[in-house]
Amino acid sequence: MGFKLTKLDFINSFIIFILSFIFVSDLFLVKGQPQTFDAPAHITTIAQFGEILKQGEFPIIWVDKFANYGYPLGLFAHQLTAYLGGFINIFVNNPILSYNLLFFLATFLATLFFYLFLRLYFSGKTSLIAVTFFLFSAYRIINTYIRGALPEYFSFSFFILALFSLSLLFKQRKYFFSLVFIFSITASLLLHPMMFIFYGPLIFFYFCLIWRENKFSKKDLLLLITLFLLSFTLAVFYLLPLKLENKYFVRTSTVSSINNDQFLTIANYFSSVWFYFLGHPGPRGNFIQFGLMETIICLCSLILFFLLKKGHKEKQNLFYFSFISFVVLLFFTLSPSLFLYKLPFLREIQYPWRVLGVMILPATIFLAFYLEKLKHNLIYLLVLFLILLIRVPQIYTKNVVNFPLTRYYFTAYNLHTNDLTLNWIGDPSEYPSKTQKVEIIEGQGEIKNLKVENSSRIFKVQALTDLRMIDNTFYFPGWTVYIDGIKTNIEYQDPTYRGMITYKVSAGDHDVKVIFENTKIRLFSQLISLAALCLLVPIFIFRKKVMKFFALS
C-alpha cells in the first residue's frame, strides 16, 4: 500500500473544505440558536466550561451555574467538545458561534480523514465523490439539523483517523502514526465512549484483516494492544469516574433504557420522507432514517463480490471488512438484537439507531467500489449531481431562537435526561432561585469577606450563637467544609433543604472554606492518566529503540 499526497489531493482537500462549509452554512447564516434536541445542553456546557477555564480550573468536574444550584456536569459531559468549545468561547465570547464552529470542524475533519483513508485504496476522483456522499448522508444531516448530537457526530472523525493511521502504521511501518493512533483513540473515548463500543471492535477487526493480508508478527499484535492500553489510560481520568460514580444518578436504577419501540423498521431504511412537523413542536421531525440511497447501495453490495478481481487482496479485504461490518451493524439496529443490549456495556448505547452513524462507513466504501469500476467522468458528475440534488434541500434549520447569550451562562434546569438526576435531589428548576450563595439559616451571626468561585467559597463568620449554615449548592461527593482548617460534617438529606449542603458552626469567629475536592476515585484516575502522559516522554526520547523493537521507521 503506497500513499503519497499529490497536487490533486490538495485541490480535493480545498473542495472538501468548501463542501463542509456549505453543509453547515445554515447554522451560520441564521442568527440565533438552532432548534435541535441537544443544542441547548451543548451550548450551555460550552459557555460555562469557558467561564471556568478562565479561572484556571482544570480538570472541570463541578459546574456551579448549571441546574440552578450547580451540578457535576464535568463528570459526564463529553470532554473534547466541552473543553474545546469552552476554549474557543474564551476568544469569540459567543457560545452559539463556538457550537457552530465545532460542527464545522467536525464536518471538515471527518470528511477529510475519510478522504485520506479512501485514497489508500482508490483514486482521488473516486474518493472525492464518495466522501461527498458521506458528507451529505441522511443520518449526518439528522445529527446536525435535527438532533444536534455534536459529540456523536464529531467522534466519527477520530474513528476514521484511527483506521487511516492504523493502515500507515502497520503497512508503511511509520512510527509517527503510532502517535496519531493514540491521539485518535483517546480523542474518540473523550468525545463519546458509548460510540467506542462499536468503534473499538471495528478497528480491531480491520487490523485482523490487514494482519492476515501482510502476515504480521506477534509483535505487531503486541504493539496494537500497547497503543490501545496507552490510549485508555490517557482517557481514564474521565472513563473511570464516569463508570464508578454513575451510581449517584437515577439512571443506575434502570436495567436498560432500550426497548423494542426504539429499534428500526423497514421504513427507517426505505423511506425518503423528511418531516417538518413530527411530535415535537420545536425541531424538525425526528424521523430516524439511514437514507434510501444508502440502503440501495448497501443492498447491492453483494454484486461487488463478483466484480472484485482476484489478486487484489487489499481491496478484497476492504470489501470483506465493509460487508461484514454492515451486516453486524444492521443486526444491532433491529429488534432481534435486544437481548445483547442487556449486557453491561451495550446498554450504554441508549438508542440502537446510533449505529447508523457507523453504518455510513461501509455504505461510503461500497460507493467508492462502484465508482472505481465504472470509471467514467459522466458517471462521476451524475452521482455528484444526484447527491446534491437530493440532500442539499435538507440542510436547513427550523424555528431558530435568538435568546440573550446570558441564558447560557446560568440555567435553572438540568438540560440532560432525567436519568442524570442526582438520587437525593428533586427537580432543580423547582428550587427557589438564590442570589446569595452562603446563608445563615439558624442562629445569629454575620458573614464577612465572602469570596465565591466555581468550586469554592471562602469567608469569615462572626457567630454570636451556634449557627446552622447553608451553601445553596447541591451536594455531590467531593464537597468538603473546613472550619478553621478542621473538616466538618455535611448534612444534605434535610427534607427542608433537600440535597443541599448544610453544616453547623459553633459560636465565635471562624474561617470557613467550602471546597469541591477530588474523591479517591477521581484522584486515582487523574494520576493514572498523568502517568500515561509522562510515559509518552521516554517513549519519544527512546523512540529509536522502540522503533527497532517493533521494526518501525
C-alpha positions as CSV (number, residue, x, y, z in Angstrom):
1,M,0.0,0.0,0.0
2,G,1.7,3.2,-1.2
3,F,0.5,6.6,-0.1
4,K,1.7,9.9,-1.2
5,L,-0.2,13.1,-1.4
6,T,-0.5,14.6,-4.9
7,K,-1.5,18.1,-6.2
8,L,-4.9,16.7,-6.8
9,D,-5.3,15.7,-3.2
10,F,-4.6,19.2,-2.0
11,I,-7.2,20.6,-4.5
12,N,-9.7,18.0,-3.3
13,S,-9.0,18.9,0.3
14,F,-9.9,22.5,-0.5
15,I,-13.1,21.3,-2.2
16,I,-13.9,19.3,0.9
17,F,-13.4,22.5,3.0
18,I,-15.9,24.3,0.7
19,L,-18.4,21.5,0.8
20,S,-18.1,21.2,4.5
21,F,-18.9,24.9,4.9
22,I,-21.9,24.5,2.6
23,F,-23.2,21.6,4.7
24,V,-23.2,23.7,7.9
25,S,-23.8,27.1,6.3
26,D,-27.4,27.4,7.6
27,L,-26.0,27.3,11.1
28,F,-24.0,30.5,10.4
29,L,-26.4,32.3,8.1
30,V,-29.3,32.3,10.5
31,K,-28.7,34.3,13.7
32,G,-29.6,32.5,16.9
33,Q,-29.7,29.1,18.5
34,P,-30.6,26.2,16.1
35,Q,-33.7,24.5,17.4
36,T,-32.4,20.9,17.8
37,F,-32.9,18.4,20.6
38,D,-29.4,18.6,22.1
39,A,-28.2,22.1,21.1
40,P,-29.3,23.9,24.4
41,A,-27.3,21.4,26.5
42,H,-24.2,21.6,24.4
43,I,-24.2,25.4,24.0
44,T,-24.7,25.8,27.8
45,T,-21.9,23.4,28.5
46,I,-19.6,25.3,26.2
47,A,-20.5,28.7,27.7
48,Q,-20.0,27.5,31.3
49,F,-16.8,25.5,30.6
50,G,-15.3,28.6,29.0
51,E,-16.0,30.7,32.1
52,I,-14.5,28.1,34.4
53,L,-11.4,27.7,32.2
54,K,-10.9,31.4,32.6
55,Q,-10.5,30.8,36.3
56,G,-7.7,28.4,35.6
57,E,-9.6,25.4,36.8
58,F,-8.7,22.0,35.3
59,P,-10.0,19.3,35.1
60,I,-13.5,20.5,35.5
61,I,-16.0,18.4,37.4
62,W,-18.2,20.9,39.2
63,V,-20.2,23.5,37.2
64,D,-21.7,25.9,39.6
65,K,-24.2,27.7,37.4
66,F,-25.8,24.6,35.9
67,A,-29.1,23.1,37.1
68,N,-29.8,26.0,39.5
69,Y,-27.6,25.0,42.4
70,G,-24.7,23.5,40.5
71,Y,-24.0,20.1,39.1
72,P,-21.1,17.6,38.5
73,L,-21.5,18.3,34.7
74,G,-17.8,17.7,34.1
75,L,-18.2,14.1,35.3
76,F,-20.4,13.1,32.3
77,A,-20.0,15.9,29.8
78,H,-18.4,14.9,26.5
79,Q,-14.9,16.1,27.3
80,L,-13.5,17.2,23.9
81,T,-16.4,19.2,22.8
82,A,-16.9,20.7,26.2
83,Y,-13.2,21.8,26.7
84,L,-12.5,22.7,23.0
85,G,-15.8,24.6,22.8
86,G,-15.1,26.4,26.1
87,F,-11.6,27.3,24.9
88,I,-13.0,28.7,21.6
89,N,-15.6,30.6,23.5
90,I,-12.9,32.4,25.6
91,F,-11.9,34.2,22.3
92,V,-15.2,34.6,20.5
93,N,-17.4,35.2,23.5
94,N,-20.4,33.7,21.8
95,P,-21.3,30.1,22.8
96,I,-23.6,29.7,19.8
97,L,-20.9,30.6,17.4
98,S,-18.5,28.3,19.3
99,Y,-21.0,25.4,18.9
100,N,-21.4,26.2,15.2
101,L,-17.6,26.3,14.7
102,L,-17.3,22.9,16.4
103,F,-19.9,21.5,13.9
104,F,-17.9,22.9,11.0
105,L,-14.7,21.5,12.4
106,A,-16.2,18.1,13.0
107,T,-17.7,18.1,9.4
108,F,-14.4,19.1,7.8
109,L,-12.2,16.7,9.7
110,A,-14.4,13.7,9.3
111,T,-14.7,14.2,5.6
112,L,-11.0,15.0,5.1
113,F,-9.9,12.0,7.2
114,F,-12.3,9.7,5.3
115,Y,-11.0,11.0,2.0
116,L,-7.4,10.2,3.1
117,F,-8.5,6.7,4.2
118,L,-10.2,6.0,0.8
119,R,-7.1,7.3,-1.0
120,L,-5.2,4.3,0.4
121,Y,-7.4,2.2,-1.9
122,F,-9.0,4.4,-4.6
123,S,-8.3,7.3,-7.0
124,G,-8.6,10.9,-6.0
125,K,-11.8,11.4,-8.1
126,T,-13.5,8.3,-6.7
127,S,-12.6,9.2,-3.1
128,L,-13.9,12.8,-3.5
129,I,-17.3,11.7,-4.8
130,A,-17.6,9.0,-2.2
131,V,-16.9,11.4,0.7
132,T,-19.3,13.9,-0.7
133,F,-21.9,11.2,-0.4
134,F,-20.7,10.6,3.2
135,L,-20.8,14.3,3.9
136,F,-24.4,14.7,2.8
137,S,-25.6,11.3,4.2
138,A,-29.1,11.3,5.8
139,Y,-28.1,10.4,9.3
140,R,-25.4,13.1,9.4
141,I,-27.9,15.7,8.3
142,I,-30.2,14.4,11.1
143,N,-27.4,14.7,13.7
144,T,-26.6,18.3,12.6
145,Y,-30.0,19.9,11.9
146,I,-32.5,17.8,14.0
147,R,-30.8,16.1,16.9
148,G,-27.8,18.4,17.4
149,A,-25.8,15.4,18.5
150,L,-22.4,17.2,18.4
151,P,-20.2,14.7,20.3
152,E,-21.6,11.7,18.5
153,Y,-21.2,13.5,15.2
154,F,-17.6,14.6,16.0
155,S,-16.5,11.2,17.2
156,F,-16.6,9.7,13.7
157,S,-13.7,12.0,12.8
158,F,-11.3,10.2,15.1
159,F,-12.7,6.7,14.3
160,I,-11.8,7.1,10.7
161,L,-8.5,8.7,11.6
162,A,-7.7,5.6,13.7
163,L,-8.3,3.4,10.7
164,F,-6.2,5.6,8.5
165,S,-3.3,5.8,11.0
166,L,-3.5,2.0,11.6
167,S,-3.1,1.3,7.9
168,L,0.0,3.5,7.6
169,L,1.5,2.3,10.9
170,F,1.4,-1.4,10.0
171,K,1.8,-1.2,6.3
172,Q,4.4,1.5,5.9
173,R,5.9,0.9,9.4
174,K,5.8,4.7,10.3
175,Y,6.5,5.4,13.9
176,F,4.7,8.8,13.7
177,F,1.4,7.1,13.0
178,S,1.6,5.2,16.3
179,L,1.2,8.6,18.0
180,V,-1.6,9.6,15.6
181,F,-3.3,6.3,16.5
182,I,-3.0,7.0,20.3
183,F,-4.4,10.5,19.7
184,S,-7.3,9.3,17.7
185,I,-8.4,6.6,20.1
186,T,-8.0,8.9,23.1
187,A,-10.0,11.6,21.4
188,S,-12.7,9.2,20.4
189,L,-13.0,8.0,24.0
190,L,-13.2,11.5,25.4
191,L,-15.8,12.5,22.8
192,H,-18.2,9.7,23.0
193,P,-17.2,6.5,24.9
194,M,-20.6,4.9,24.1
195,M,-19.8,5.1,20.4
196,F,-16.5,3.5,21.0
197,I,-18.3,0.3,22.0
198,F,-18.7,-0.1,18.2
199,Y,-15.6,1.8,17.0
200,G,-13.2,-0.4,19.1
201,P,-14.2,-3.8,17.7
202,L,-14.3,-2.5,14.1
203,I,-10.8,-1.1,14.5
204,F,-9.5,-4.4,15.8
205,F,-11.4,-6.3,13.0
206,Y,-9.7,-4.0,10.4
207,F,-6.3,-4.8,12.0
208,C,-7.0,-8.5,11.8
209,L,-7.7,-8.3,8.1
210,I,-4.6,-6.4,7.3
211,W,-2.6,-8.6,9.6
212,R,-3.9,-11.6,7.6
213,E,-3.0,-9.9,4.4
214,N,0.5,-8.9,5.4
215,K,1.4,-11.8,7.7
216,F,2.3,-9.6,10.6
217,S,4.3,-10.9,13.6
218,K,3.1,-11.3,17.1
219,K,5.0,-8.1,17.9
220,D,2.5,-6.2,15.8
221,L,-0.4,-7.5,17.9
222,L,1.6,-6.5,21.0
223,L,2.1,-3.1,19.6
224,L,-1.6,-2.7,18.9
225,I,-2.6,-3.8,22.4
226,T,0.0,-1.4,23.8
227,L,-1.3,1.5,21.9
228,F,-4.9,0.7,22.9
229,L,-3.8,0.5,26.6
230,L,-2.0,3.8,26.4
231,S,-5.0,5.4,24.9
232,F,-7.4,4.1,27.5
233,T,-5.1,5.1,30.3
234,L,-4.8,8.7,28.9
235,A,-8.6,8.8,29.0
236,V,-9.1,7.0,32.3
237,F,-9.4,10.3,34.2
238,Y,-12.8,10.6,32.5
239,L,-13.8,7.0,32.0
240,L,-13.2,5.6,35.5
241,P,-15.2,8.2,37.5
242,L,-17.9,8.2,34.8
243,K,-18.4,4.5,35.4
244,L,-17.8,4.3,39.2
245,E,-19.6,7.5,40.2
246,N,-22.5,6.7,38.0
247,K,-24.2,5.2,41.0
248,Y,-25.1,8.6,42.3
249,F,-27.6,9.2,39.5
250,V,-31.1,7.9,38.9
251,R,-30.0,6.0,35.7
252,T,-28.5,3.2,37.8
253,S,-31.9,2.1,38.9
254,T,-32.9,1.0,35.4
255,V,-31.7,-2.2,33.8
256,S,-31.7,-0.9,30.2
257,S,-33.4,2.1,28.7
258,I,-33.7,0.3,25.3
259,N,-36.9,-1.3,24.3
260,N,-38.5,-2.8,21.2
261,D,-40.1,0.5,20.1
262,Q,-36.6,2.1,19.6
263,F,-35.4,-0.4,17.0
264,L,-35.6,0.4,13.3
265,T,-38.0,-1.0,10.8
266,I,-38.1,-1.2,7.1
267,A,-39.5,2.3,6.9
268,N,-36.3,3.7,8.5
269,Y,-34.3,2.2,5.7
270,F,-36.5,2.7,2.6
271,S,-38.4,6.0,3.4
272,S,-37.1,9.2,1.8
273,V,-39.6,11.4,3.6
274,W,-38.3,14.3,5.7
275,F,-40.9,15.6,8.1
276,Y,-41.1,19.3,9.0
277,F,-43.5,18.5,11.9
278,L,-43.5,15.3,13.9
279,G,-44.3,15.0,17.6
280,H,-42.2,17.9,19.0
281,P,-43.2,21.5,18.1
282,G,-39.7,22.9,18.1
283,P,-37.2,20.9,16.0
284,R,-37.8,19.3,12.6
285,G,-39.4,15.9,12.6
286,N,-37.1,13.4,14.3
287,F,-37.7,10.5,12.0
288,I,-34.6,8.5,12.0
289,Q,-33.6,7.2,8.6
290,F,-30.5,5.6,7.1
291,G,-31.4,7.1,3.7
292,L,-32.8,5.4,0.6
293,M,-29.6,6.0,-1.4
294,E,-27.5,4.5,1.4
295,T,-29.8,1.5,1.7
296,I,-29.8,0.7,-2.0
297,I,-26.0,1.0,-2.2
298,C,-25.6,-1.4,0.7
299,L,-28.1,-4.0,-0.5
300,C,-26.4,-4.1,-3.9
301,S,-23.0,-4.7,-2.3
302,L,-23.1,-8.4,-3.0
303,I,-22.6,-7.6,-6.7
304,L,-19.2,-6.2,-5.8
305,F,-18.1,-9.6,-4.6
306,F,-18.3,-10.9,-8.2
307,L,-16.7,-7.8,-9.6
308,L,-13.6,-7.8,-7.5
309,K,-10.6,-9.1,-9.3
310,K,-8.6,-12.0,-7.8
311,G,-5.2,-11.0,-6.6
312,H,-6.3,-7.6,-5.3
313,K,-6.0,-8.7,-1.7
314,E,-6.1,-5.2,-0.3
315,K,-9.4,-4.3,-1.9
316,Q,-10.8,-7.7,-1.2
317,N,-10.1,-7.3,2.5
318,L,-11.5,-3.8,2.5
319,F,-14.7,-5.2,0.9
320,Y,-14.9,-8.1,3.5
321,F,-14.4,-5.5,6.3
322,S,-17.1,-3.3,4.9
323,F,-19.6,-6.1,4.2
324,I,-19.2,-7.9,7.5
325,S,-19.3,-4.6,9.3
326,F,-22.5,-3.6,7.6
327,V,-24.3,-7.0,8.4
328,V,-23.3,-6.9,12.0
329,L,-24.2,-3.2,12.5
330,L,-27.5,-3.7,10.7
331,F,-28.3,-6.5,13.1
332,F,-27.8,-4.1,16.0
333,T,-30.4,-1.8,14.7
334,L,-33.1,-4.5,14.6
335,S,-35.2,-5.9,17.4
336,P,-33.7,-9.4,17.5
337,S,-30.6,-7.8,19.0
338,L,-32.5,-6.6,22.1
339,F,-31.0,-9.3,24.3
340,L,-27.5,-8.0,23.6
341,Y,-28.4,-4.6,24.8
342,K,-29.0,-6.1,28.3
343,L,-25.2,-6.6,28.5
344,P,-23.5,-4.0,30.9
345,F,-21.6,-2.1,28.2
346,L,-24.0,-2.3,25.3
347,R,-26.9,-0.8,27.4
348,E,-24.9,2.4,27.5
349,I,-25.6,3.0,23.8
350,Q,-29.1,4.3,24.8
351,Y,-30.5,4.2,21.3
352,P,-30.0,1.4,18.7
353,W,-30.3,3.9,15.8
354,R,-27.0,5.5,16.9
355,V,-25.4,2.6,15.0
356,L,-26.4,4.4,11.8
357,G,-23.6,6.8,12.4
358,V,-21.1,3.9,11.9
359,M,-23.0,2.2,9.1
360,I,-22.3,5.1,6.8
361,L,-18.7,3.8,6.7
362,P,-19.4,0.6,4.7
363,A,-22.0,2.5,2.6
364,T,-19.4,5.0,1.5
365,I,-16.8,2.4,0.8
366,F,-19.3,0.4,-1.3
367,L,-20.0,3.5,-3.4
368,A,-16.3,4.0,-3.9
369,F,-16.0,0.4,-5.2
370,Y,-18.9,1.1,-7.7
371,L,-17.4,4.3,-9.0
372,E,-13.9,2.7,-9.4
373,K,-15.5,0.0,-11.5
374,L,-17.4,2.4,-13.8
375,K,-14.6,5.0,-14.1
376,H,-16.4,7.5,-16.3
377,N,-16.4,11.2,-15.8
378,L,-20.1,11.4,-16.8
379,I,-21.0,8.9,-14.1
380,Y,-19.0,10.8,-11.5
381,L,-20.8,14.0,-12.4
382,L,-24.2,12.3,-12.4
383,V,-23.6,10.8,-9.0
384,L,-22.4,14.1,-7.6
385,F,-25.5,15.9,-9.1
386,L,-27.9,13.3,-7.6
387,I,-26.3,13.6,-4.1
388,L,-26.5,17.4,-4.1
389,L,-30.0,17.4,-5.7
390,I,-31.5,15.0,-3.1
391,R,-29.7,16.2,0.0
392,V,-28.9,19.9,-0.2
393,P,-32.6,20.9,0.2
394,Q,-32.5,19.1,3.6
395,I,-29.7,21.2,5.2
396,Y,-31.6,23.8,6.9
397,T,-32.6,24.8,10.5
398,K,-36.1,25.4,11.8
399,N,-37.5,27.8,14.5
400,V,-34.2,29.5,15.2
401,V,-34.5,31.3,18.6
402,N,-32.4,34.4,19.4
403,F,-32.1,34.3,23.2
404,P,-29.8,36.7,25.1
405,L,-26.4,35.0,25.5
406,T,-26.7,35.3,29.3
407,R,-29.2,32.5,29.1
408,Y,-26.3,30.0,28.5
409,Y,-24.2,31.2,31.4
410,F,-26.8,30.2,34.0
411,T,-29.6,27.7,33.8
412,A,-32.1,26.6,36.4
413,Y,-32.7,23.3,34.5
414,N,-30.8,20.0,34.3
415,L,-30.6,20.1,30.5
416,H,-29.7,16.4,30.3
417,T,-32.0,13.5,30.7
418,N,-33.9,12.6,33.9
419,D,-31.6,9.6,34.1
420,L,-28.8,12.1,35.1
421,T,-30.6,13.5,38.1
422,L,-28.9,13.0,41.4
423,N,-30.6,10.5,43.6
424,W,-31.0,12.8,46.6
425,I,-32.4,15.9,44.9
426,G,-35.7,16.9,43.3
427,D,-36.3,18.8,40.1
428,P,-33.6,21.6,40.1
429,S,-35.9,24.0,38.4
430,E,-38.4,23.8,41.2
431,Y,-35.9,25.1,43.8
432,P,-36.1,28.8,44.6
433,S,-33.5,30.9,42.8
434,K,-30.9,32.3,45.2
435,T,-28.6,35.3,44.6
436,Q,-26.7,34.7,47.9
437,K,-24.6,31.5,47.8
438,V,-24.0,31.3,51.6
439,E,-26.6,31.9,54.2
440,I,-27.3,31.5,57.9
441,I,-30.5,29.5,58.4
442,E,-30.4,29.1,62.2
443,G,-28.8,31.3,64.9
444,Q,-27.3,34.8,64.8
445,G,-24.1,35.9,63.1
446,E,-22.5,37.8,60.2
447,I,-20.7,36.6,57.1
448,K,-17.7,38.7,56.0
449,N,-15.2,38.7,53.1
450,L,-17.1,36.2,51.1
451,K,-15.3,35.0,48.0
452,V,-17.3,32.7,45.8
453,E,-15.8,30.8,42.9
454,N,-16.9,27.9,40.8
455,S,-15.8,25.2,43.2
456,S,-15.0,27.1,46.4
457,R,-16.5,29.6,48.9
458,I,-14.1,31.2,51.4
459,F,-15.3,33.6,54.1
460,K,-15.2,34.6,57.7
461,V,-18.2,34.3,60.0
462,Q,-18.8,36.0,63.3
463,A,-21.2,33.7,65.1
464,L,-23.0,35.3,68.1
465,T,-24.7,31.9,68.7
466,D,-24.3,28.4,67.4
467,L,-25.2,28.5,63.7
468,R,-26.6,26.3,61.1
469,M,-25.4,27.4,57.7
470,I,-26.4,26.5,54.1
471,D,-24.5,26.6,50.9
472,N,-27.1,26.9,48.1
473,T,-25.3,24.2,46.2
474,F,-26.4,20.6,45.5
475,Y,-24.2,18.2,47.4
476,F,-22.0,15.8,45.5
477,P,-19.1,13.6,46.8
478,G,-16.1,15.9,46.9
479,W,-17.7,18.9,48.6
480,T,-15.9,19.5,51.9
481,V,-16.4,22.0,54.6
482,Y,-13.4,23.2,56.7
483,I,-13.9,25.4,59.8
484,D,-10.6,26.8,61.0
485,G,-8.9,24.2,58.9
486,I,-10.8,21.3,60.5
487,K,-13.1,19.1,58.4
488,T,-16.7,19.4,59.4
489,N,-19.7,17.1,58.7
490,I,-22.0,18.0,55.9
491,E,-25.8,17.3,56.0
492,Y,-27.7,17.1,52.7
493,Q,-30.8,15.0,53.5
494,D,-32.8,17.5,55.4
495,P,-36.3,17.5,53.7
496,T,-36.5,21.3,54.0
497,Y,-33.2,21.7,52.1
498,R,-33.3,18.5,50.1
499,G,-29.9,17.7,48.6
500,M,-28.3,21.0,49.6
501,I,-25.1,21.5,51.6
502,T,-25.8,22.4,55.3
503,Y,-23.4,22.4,58.2
504,K,-23.1,23.7,61.8
505,V,-20.7,26.4,63.1
506,S,-20.1,26.9,66.8
507,A,-20.3,30.4,68.4
508,G,-17.2,32.6,67.8
509,D,-15.1,33.9,65.0
510,H,-14.2,31.4,62.3
511,D,-12.5,31.0,58.9
512,V,-14.7,28.8,56.7
513,K,-13.8,27.1,53.5
514,V,-16.3,25.1,51.4
515,I,-14.3,23.5,48.7
516,F,-15.0,20.9,46.0
517,E,-12.2,18.4,46.1
518,N,-11.2,15.2,44.4
519,T,-12.6,11.9,45.6
520,K,-10.2,9.0,45.8
521,I,-11.6,7.6,42.6
522,R,-11.1,10.9,40.7
523,L,-7.6,11.5,42.1
524,F,-6.6,7.9,41.3
525,S,-7.9,8.2,37.8
526,Q,-6.2,11.5,37.2
527,L,-2.9,10.1,38.4
528,I,-3.2,7.1,36.1
529,S,-3.8,9.5,33.1
530,L,-0.9,11.7,34.2
531,A,1.4,8.7,34.5
532,A,0.4,7.6,31.0
533,L,1.1,11.1,29.6
534,C,4.5,11.1,31.3
535,L,5.2,7.6,29.9
536,L,4.9,9.1,26.4
537,V,8.0,11.2,27.1
538,P,10.5,8.3,27.5
539,I,8.8,6.5,24.6
540,F,9.6,9.5,22.4
541,I,13.1,10.0,23.8
542,F,14.0,6.3,23.3
543,R,11.9,6.1,20.1
544,K,14.8,4.6,18.1
545,K,14.9,1.6,20.4
546,V,11.1,1.3,20.3
547,M,11.2,1.6,16.5
548,K,13.8,-1.1,16.3
549,F,11.9,-3.5,18.6
550,F,8.7,-3.1,16.5
551,A,10.5,-2.8,13.2
552,L,9.2,0.8,12.6
553,S,10.9,3.6,10.7
